[in-house]
């Protein structure tokens, strides 16, 4: 990657909701300033073990005894956001590292959604990621909304 280059991770608002629903202890752990890649791998392994334990016998999503909110998509995006912060801390002096949500876009995953006219097109969803790649003034280590505004790492349900 060239100096002053950009890494843009495509995340989701589901990340912040998952962070909100996990235990306060796990949330604080995920938001640590000294979080590392091995820490994230450990978190993923714990999550998978908990998910596997509960998937066959419990209604999902649910809060596991160890504090993880057992919803796979949101957890994966929470990890992606956390890794964005790790990478920005480690490499942010030479490259820009950010994550964003493209908004609720029409994809194969959302095709069955009840209000398809409210979904963005792929082109509309690409606006923020492309802007983050091209604008050298976006900083590093931030979570951007589809409106090009910085979003919090944790969001309460509406």
C-alpha positions in Angstrom: 0.0 0.0 0.0 1.3 3.4 -0.9 2.0 6.0 1.7 -1.1 8.2 2.3 -3.2 5.3 0.8 -6.6 4.3 2.2 -8.1 1.2 3.6 -11.9 1.3 3.8 -13.7 -1.5 5.5 -17.4 -1.9 4.7 -19.3 -2.5 7.9 -22.9 -2.1 9.0 -25.0 -0.4 11.6 -25.6 -3.9 13.0 -22.1 -3.6 14.5 -23.1 -0.8 16.9 -26.3 -2.6 17.8 -24.4 -5.8 18.6 -22.0 -3.7 20.8 -25.0 -2.2 22.6 -26.5 -5.6 23.3 -23.4 -7.4 24.5 -22.5 -7.1 28.2 -21.0 -3.9 29.5 -17.8 -5.9 30.3 -17.5 -7.3 26.7 -18.3 -3.9 25.3 -15.6 -2.2 27.3 -13.2 -5.0 26.3 -13.9 -4.5 22.6 -13.5 -0.7 22.9 -10.1 -0.9 24.7 -7.4 1.3 23.3 -4.8 -1.5 23.5 -6.9 -4.1 21.7 -4.8 -6.3 19.4 -5.4 -8.7 16.5 -4.8 -11.7 18.8 -7.4 -10.3 21.2 -9.9 -10.1 18.3 -9.1 -13.7 17.3 -9.7 -14.8 20.9 -13.0 -12.9 21.0 -14.1 -14.6 17.7 -13.2 -18.1 19.1 -15.2 -17.4 22.3 -18.1 -16.1 20.3 -18.2 -19.2 18.0 -18.0 -21.6 20.9 -20.9 -19.8 22.6 -22.9 -19.6 19.4 -22.4 -23.4 18.7 -23.4 -24.2 22.3 -26.7 -22.3 22.1 -27.6 -22.5 18.4 -29.3 -25.9 18.6 -31.2 -25.5 21.8 -31.9 -21.8 22.4 -33.8 -19.1 20.6 -31.3 -16.8 18.9 -30.1 -14.1 19.1 -29.5 -14.1 22.8 -27.1 -12.9 25.4 -24.6 -15.7 26.2 -23.4 -16.3 29.8 -20.0 -15.0 28.8 -21.5 -11.7 27.7 -21.4 -11.9 23.9 -24.6 -11.0 22.0 -25.1 -14.1 19.8 -26.0 -12.6 16.5 -23.3 -13.6 14.0 -23.7 -10.8 11.4 -23.6 -8.0 13.9 -20.7 -9.5 15.8 -18.7 -10.0 12.7 -19.2 -6.3 11.9 -18.3 -5.3 15.5 -15.1 -7.2 15.1 -14.4 -5.5 11.7 -14.9 -2.1 13.4 -12.6 -3.1 16.2 -10.0 -4.2 13.7 -10.3 -0.9 12.0 -9.3 0.8 15.2 -6.4 -1.6 15.8 -5.1 -1.1 12.2 -5.5 2.6 12.4 -3.6 2.7 15.7 -0.8 0.5 14.2 -0.6 2.1 10.7 -2.6 5.3 10.8 0.5 7.4 10.7 1.2 6.2 7.1 -2.2 5.2 5.7 -5.8 6.1 6.4 -7.9 3.3 7.8 -11.6 3.7 8.2 -14.8 1.8 8.2 -18.3 2.7 7.0 -21.8 1.6 6.6 -23.2 1.9 3.0 -26.7 2.1 4.4 -29.5 -0.5 4.0 -28.9 -1.6 0.4 -30.8 -4.0 -1.9 -28.6 -7.1 -2.0 -29.3 -10.9 -2.1 -29.3 -10.7 1.7 -32.0 -8.1 1.9 -34.1 -9.2 -1.1 -37.0 -10.4 1.1 -37.2 -7.2 3.1 -40.8 -5.9 3.3 -40.1 -2.4 2.1 -37.8 -2.7 -0.9 -38.5 0.8 -2.1 -36.7 2.1 1.1 -33.5 0.3 0.2 -30.5 2.0 -1.5 -29.1 0.8 -4.8 -25.6 -0.6 -4.9 -24.5 2.7 -6.6 -26.0 4.8 -3.8 -24.4 2.5 -1.2 -20.9 3.0 -2.8 -21.0 6.8 -2.3 -19.4 6.8 1.2 -16.8 4.1 0.6 -15.6 5.8 -2.6 -15.5 9.2 -0.8 -13.4 7.7 2.0 -10.9 6.3 -0.5 -10.6 9.6 -2.4 -10.8 12.3 0.3 -7.4 12.7 2.0 -9.0 14.7 4.9 -11.1 11.9 6.4 -8.6 11.0 9.1 -8.1 7.5 10.4 -9.8 5.1 12.8 -13.4 6.3 12.4 -16.7 4.7 11.6 -18.6 6.7 9.0 -22.3 6.6 8.3 -23.8 6.5 4.8 -24.4 10.3 5.2 -20.6 10.8 5.5 -20.9 11.7 9.2 -18.9 10.0 11.9 -21.0 7.4 13.8 -20.5 6.1 17.3 -19.1 2.6 17.8 -22.1 1.7 20.0 -25.7 2.5 19.0 -28.9 2.0 20.8 -31.8 0.4 19.0 -34.4 2.9 17.6 
